Amino acid sequence: MRKLTWRMFGALPAMWTAAFLLWSPARVEAYSSRVHGTSSGVEIRVESLLDAVPPKGAMPLRMTVRNRSDRKGTWTFLFFGEGHWRGEQRMSSSYEMEVDAGDVKTVAWNVPVFPATAGEARLARLYVTVSGPGSEVNRQMLFSGGDNYSGNRAPSFVGLSEEVARRLKVDLENRTKKHNRDVAFTTLDATYMPEDAEGLSGLDVIVMTGSEWQALSVYADTFRRWLAAGGHLILLGESSAPEFPGMGKIHALEGAGPDGNPSKLLRLLQRVKTSQERLADPGGYLKGDWELRGRVPEIRRPFGVLMSLVVIMAALLGPLNLWWAFRRKRVMQLIWTTPAISLGLSLMVGVGILFGDGFGGAGHRALQILLLPEQRLEVKQQEQVSRTGVLWGGGFTLPPGVSIYPVKVNPGDGPDSERYMRAVDGSFGGDWFANRRIQGQVLRQVRSSRARVAWIDGEGGAPSLRSTVDAPLTRVWVRDASGGYWTAENVVPGREATLRRGSESEARAFLESLRLRKESVFPPGGTEGNRGWFYAEAGVTEEAYIDTLRPIRWTDEPVHLMGPLVGEGGGR
């Protein structure tokens, strides 16, 4: 367990360690102070599954407050996650704990971190400020990313089990540095696993032995959801691995166990293309590669109009204003005419901006849903881009379990000063939506679902489909277990729809129409044209899309669904 504690009295020097404790700031160990005038002690401890800050997702922490006083107290943890080495990119979040007198309380909290982008220099750091009875408002650095990523490929964050890390981590890190690979490793503490998949969202790959995997069966649901969202699990020393039809995959790797040569493992890590790599692709969401981006008009900044306004303002405030005052022989009127002219021109510029851009904004969004009937899960991937005008506020709230990532939609976007905020109640603020900006986001949610599409063999005739998806499926294509293509239209929930034969070229054309980007984050590969799968288009429903900023007028694309069929003829 990685632990960080503080004391108000007594100091230990700040130091780096090579394993679990990455930073021990001044005034560590625990707070011990008078609380509300009563001599007492307060102990605060922070523990983490990871020993370094991941390049995206969340840092899973567990916070413990032991209140030895005779008064109830409230403590506020304010976390700052910086993504750039100059500290210009920041993701902040806060958590408030109330602990009764003489009691101890422990809570788990997934602290969001600023997502990395390929091609940018990066040094992730996580800070915390704790305020409350018996504590000082004292900013401390908890963890660092440990590496400065600047390659063309987004960094893959690989979690190693304690057994694998003890025997292979040093060798793996030396080999990756020698060959300039953008891979970072962290050691996992198996005694503290998060209870939800968001706690693993910062990990692209997890490497462990088969026996360690079996020992973690109690966390099966957490791993299923992490795999469904795009995680990759590598089991060392295993000859086979169970199939998983989600965005991620389980890999078996013989001959690369803790006592074996790590070269085979490194080659596999280079082949694995993770969801993070697509999210961090600096060119993946630009106008030429993303259809939605092309539908949003550029924000015009007419240089000629601006220069004309500058000339007019200079003329009115200078020669014309002076000429009028001296002509009327009232020089003192300059005291009020100068600010009046400035205010009037400013109002005219503001009115022009309002009429040009308006209030709120407009945007386009697309939604793809992967159904996993055997796991009783569905994965939502929503991509959206918007152009904003004047916003009265940029705050919004997301449902539990929804992750949001900013993506680059403009070629000139660099590591500007960006501030993103998230509160424990699911509210977001900061620069997610800014005035007069074109911005894009990707939202992802893994949730329980009983929706499925079943293949029903026809008795002497054509097969049929039965759907339990909430919305009617306007167009459906199916590839059966033998590789044949079938299609149907207007598949209503709960009713059978007869399939008819289709050609491979028609099916390929339909699959291509589902792709709004050249290389989509969803699916990350291996889910297009699979045997025993269905691919469908459904109408837009209010419940399907995940709402963010309400003042933006969204234009929604038809919802795209896919996943394994249920039924023998479909291959499942």
N, C-alpha and C positions, 0 to 999 in steps of 0.2 A: 504494500500500500504506500503510495506517495503521500507524505504528510507535510503540512506546513502549519506551524502554530506560532502564536505571538504572546509576549508578556510585556506589560507596561514597564515593570521594573526588572532590571537584569537585561543585559544585552549580549548577543553573540555576534561576531563579525559576519558580514555578508560573504558568502562563498559559493562557489560552483562545485557540484559533485558530478561524478561521471555516471552515476546510475539513477537512483530513484529521486532524490531530492535535488532539483535543478537550481534552486535559489533559496538561500537562507538569509533574509534581509535583517537589518538591524531591528532590535526590539522583537526578537522571535521568541518562541516557546509558548507563551500564553499571556493573556492580559490578567493582571492581578491588581485590583484597585478598590477604592471605596466607591460604593454604588449608593446613590441617594443618601449619602451621609452615614451609611452603615459599612463597617469594615467587612469586606467580603472579597471574593475572587471570581473572575470570569475567565473561562478558558474557551478559546476559539480554534478550531482545527479545520483545515481544508485538505481533502484527499482526492486523488485523481486516478482514473484507470490508465491514462497515458503519461509518459514522462516527457513529452514535448508537445508544442502547439501544432495541431494539424493545419494543412494549407487551406482547408475549407470546412464547412459543416460545423460541428460543435465540439467543445472540450467538456467531457463528462466529469463533473465535480460532485463531491459529497461534502456538505458543510455541517459541522457539529458545533453547537454552543452549549456549554455547561455553565448554568447559572447557579452559583453557590450563594447568592445573596438571599435576602428575605423579601425582595420585591420583584414583581414581574417586570421583565424588560423586553425591549424591541431592538433588534440589531439589523442594520441595512448593509448588504454586501453590494457594492457597486464595482462592476467589472469593466475593464477597458481592454479590448483586443485590437492591437495595431497590426496592420498588414504590410506597411512599407517601412523601409529603414529610416526614412525621415519622419515617421510618425504622422504622415498626412492622411492616412486611411485608418479609420477607426470604427469598430463595432462595439457598442456599449450595451450593457444589460444590467438589471438590478434585481435583487431578491431581498425580501423583508421577512425576518423571522421573529416570532414572539415566543418567549420561553418563560414558563412560570418559575416562581422562586423555588430554589433547590432542585430544579429539574434539569434534564439534559434532552436536547432535541437534535435530530439528524435529518437532513433533507437532501435529496438528489436534485441537481440542477445542471442542465446542459447549456453551457455558456457558448453563444455563437461567436465565431471567429471570422475575420475579414477574409473573403475568398481570394485565392491566388489567381493570377492570370499569366499564361505562358508569355515569355519574352520580357517580363518585368523583374527588376531586382526586388528582392523581398526578404524581410527578416521579421517573422511573426513574433509578437510578444503579448503576454497576458498579464495585466495588472489588476489589483484589487484594492479598494478602499473600504474599510469596515468602520462604521460609526454606530454608537450605542453606548449604553451604560458600561463603564469600566474600560472603554476603549478610546483611542485617539484617532482622529481622522488622518490616517497615515497611509499614503499610497505605497504599495509594495509590488514588486514584480514577482509573479509566481513562476511562470514558465516562459521559455523561449522556443522558437521554432528550430533553433540550432543550426540551420543552414540558410545560405543566401541563394535562392533559386533565381536563375536568370536564363535558363535555356529556352529553346524553341518549343520544347514539349513541357506541358504542365507537369508538376511534380506528382509522383505517385507516393502516397503515404501508406507504408506497409507496417502492420502490427505483427510483432513476433511474440509468440508465447514465451514464457519464462525459460522453458527448457531449450527451445530453439535459439532464443537470444543468448543464453549462457554459452552456447557452443559455436554459434555461427555469426552473431551480430558484428563483432569486430572485423571478422574476415569479409562479411558482406559490405560493410561500410568502406573498408579499404579498397575493395574491388570497384565499387561504384564511383568512388572519388578518382581512382586511377583511370577509369574509362569515361569519366565525365557524364555519368548517367544521372538524370533527374529523378532519383529515387531517395526517399528518406525513410529511415526505420525508427520504430519506437517499440518499447517493451511493454507488453500488456500484463496487468496484474489480475490473474484469474480469480483472486479472492474478492475482487470488486468488479462485477459486471453490471452495466446499466440495465434497467428493467424495460427500456424501450429502445427501438431501433435508432432514434435520434442520437442517442449516446454513442453509437458507432458510426454516425454519418461522416465523421472526419476521416475514417479509414477507407481506403480503396481496396486494400487486400489484407487478409489475415492469414498468417502462416502458423500452423501447429501440427503436431503429430496426431495420428488417428486415435490413440488412447486419450490424449488431451481433449479431443473433440467429443469422444464418448462421455468423458467426465463432465462436460458442460451441457448435458442433455436438458438440464433444468432451464436453460436459457434458450431452448429450441425456438420459441416463438419470436424472441428478439432477433435471433440469427435468420429466421425465415424472412422476416420483414426487411432486414438489412440486405439479404441476398436479392429479394424481390426488387429493391430500389437500386440495385446495380453493384452491390458488393461482390468481391471474389474471395473464395475460401480455398486455400491450398493445403492439402493434407499430405504431409511428408511420409514416405515409407509405405504408401498404400498403392495397391495395384488397380483399384477401381474406386469410383466415387458415385454417389447417387445423383441422378439427373435432377436438375432444377430448371423449370421453364421460365424463370423470371428474367429480369434485366441482367442479373449477375450469374455466377456459375460456381460450381464446386469442382476443383481440379484434384486429381490424384497424381502424385509424383513419386515414382520409385527411384531408388538410388540417390536420393538427395536428402536423406534423413539427417538428424543432428550430428551423426558421426560421419556423414558422407561429404562429397565434394559439392560446394554451393554453386558451382558454375551452372548446373542444370536448373537450379532455382532462379538464378539471375536471368537466364535465357527466357524462362517462362514469364517472369515479371516484365520483360521487355515486350513480349507478345501481347500481354493482357492490355486491352484498351479500355480504360475505365470511364465511367460517366463524368468524373471530375475533369478528365482530359478534354472532353467535349464542351463542358461548361466553361472551361478556362481558355478555349481556343479563341485567340484574339480576332480571327477573321471569320469565325463560324456564324456570327449574327450580323454581318454587314449586309448592305443592300443587295449586292450581287449574289450572295449565298443564302439569303433568307427572304422568302417570299413576303412574309408579313412586313419586314422592314421596308420593302419597296412600296408598300401601300401607304406609308406615312410620309406626307410631304415635308420637305426640308424647311427649317426655320430661316426665313430670309432676313438678312441684315444689310439693307441697302446702304452702301457706303455713300452714294451720291446724296441721298436724302439727309443722312446724318450730317454730312459736311455742309449742306445747305442750311440746316438748322443752326449749326455752329456759327456760320457767317451771319445769318439773320440775327441771332442772339447777340453777337459781338457788335453788329451795327446798331441795334436798338439800345443796348446798354451803354454804348460808347458815343459815337458822333451824333446820332439822332437824339438821344436823350439829353446830351449836353446842349445841342443846338436849340432844342425846344425850351430848355430851362433858361438859357441866356436870352433867347428871343422874347420870352415873357418877363425877363428880368426877375425871375424867382429862382435863384440858385439853390435855395434851401429845399426846393421840391425834389431835388435829387435824393434826399434822404429817404423819401417814400416811393418815388417812381422807380428807382433801381431795383429794390426788392419786389415791387409789384410786377414789373416786367419779367423778372426772373421767375416769380411764382406763376404768372400767366403762361409763359412758355413751357414751364415744367408740366403744368396741367394739360396743355395742348399735347405734349409728347405722351403723357400718361393716357389721355383719351385715345390717341392714335394707336397705342399699344393695345388697349382694351378692345377697340374696334377691329384691330388686325388679328389678335390672338384670342380674345374673349376670355371668359372665366372657365375654370375647369380644364378640360382637354378632351381629346379624342384618341382612340387607339384600336388596335386589332389584337385578337387573341385566338389561339388554337388549343385544342385539348385532345390528347390521346390517352386511352385507357387500356391497360393490359389486365385481362382477367385471368386469374390463376385458380380455377375451380377446385383442384385437389388441395391446395393450401387455404382455400376460402379467403383469398385476398384479392384486392385490386390495386393497381398502381396507376395513379393519375400523374400526368406530366403536362403542365400548362405553360405555354410560351406566349408572351405578350410584349407588345411594344406600344408606346403612347407618345403623343406630342402634347405638351401642356401649355396653357396660357398663364393666366393669373390664378394662383391657388390661395385660398384663405388658410389652408392647412394641409399638411402632407401626411397626417396620421391615419392609420387604418388598423384593423384587427383581423387576424387569421384564425381559422379553427385549429384546435389541438392537432398535433401531428403533421402540420404543413410546414415544409421548409421552403424558403425563398432565397434565390441567388440573383444578384445583379449581373448582367451580361453587357459586353461592349457592343454598341450598335453604330458607333461613329469611328471612322478610321483614325482621327486625331486624338481619341480619348487616351489619356495617360494617367499616371498616378497622381491625379489632382487631389485636393483636399476634400475628402468625402467622409461624412459622418452618418452612420446608421445606428439606430437605437431599437432595442427590443425590451419589453417589460415582461414580468412573469405572467401577466394576465393575457398574453398573446397580442398585445398592442405594439405597433411598430411606428417609428417616426424617423425624422432626420431627412437624408437626401435620397430616399427611395423614389420620391416624386418631388422634383424641384420646379420652380417657375421657369417657363419658356425653355424647356429642355425636351429632347428626344431621348427616352430611356427604355431599356428592356429588362425584363425579369423572367426567370424560369421558376415555377412553383412545382413542388413534388409532394405527393401524399400517398402513403401506403396505409390502407385501412381494411378492416374485415368486410367481406362481401360474400353473399350466396348467389350472385348473378352468374349465369352460365349459358352457354349455347350448346345444345345437345344434338347429336347426329342420330337419326332414326332410320334404320334400314327399311326400305320399301319391300313389301311382299309381292314380288313379281313385277314391281314397277320402280319408279324413281325414288330415291331416298328423300327425306324431308328434314327440316330443322325445327327445333322448339327453343325459344329464347325466354329467359327470365329477366333479361335486362329491362330496366324501368321504361325506357323510351323505345318506340318502334325503330327497327333497323331498315332504313330506306334502301340500302344496297348491301348485299352480302356476297362475298366470294369465299369458297371453301376449297382446300386442297386435301383430298382424302388420303388414307393410309397408303394407297398404291401410287399416288402421285397425280391422280386425275383432278381436273378442276370442275367445280360446280358453282352455280350462282342462283340467287333468289332476290326478290324485291319485296319491300313492305312486309317485313317479318314482325308481326304484332306479338307482344308478350303473352305467353301462355297458349298460343295457337300454333299449330303445325303449318309450315310453309314448304311446298314441294320444290325441290331443287331441279334444275335443268343443267345439262352439260354445257360447258363453256370451253373456249380455247385458251391456250397458255398465253397467247399474245394479249387477249382481252384482260386476263387476270393480271398480267404484268403491268398493263397500262393502268389498271385500277390501283394497284399497289403503288405505282409511281405517283398517282394523284394524291395519295395520302402523305407524301413526303413534301413538307414545306421548306426543308433545308437540304442542302447538298449532302450533309452528313448529320443526320438527326441525333440529338442526345437520346431520344426515345424512338425506336429501340436502339440499343448500342451495338446491335449485330446479332445474327443468328435467330431472328424472329420474323424475318420476311420470307415468305414462300415456304414455310415449314409444312411438312406432311402432318395431317391431323390437326390443322389449325384453321381458324376462321378469321376473316378480315372484313370489317363492316363500317358503314357510315350511318350515323344516327342524327336525328334532328336535334336542334338546340333546345335545351331545357334550362330553367332557372337554377335547378339544383345541381346541374352538372358542373358548371364553371365555378371556380373559387374566386370570390370577390375580393378586391383589394381597395383601391381608392375610389369611392363612390362618385365624386364629381366628374370623373372621366367617363365619357360616353363610349362604351365598348361596342365594337362590331365583332360578333362571334362567328367563327367558322363552324361548319358541321362537326360533330364529335366523331372521332375515329376510335374504333374498338378493335381489339385483336386478342387472341389467346388460344389455348388448346381446346379442342372439342371434347365433349363428354359423349362416350358411346364407342362401341367396338369398331363400327365402320369408319369413324373418324380417326381411329388410331389410339383412343384413350378409353 
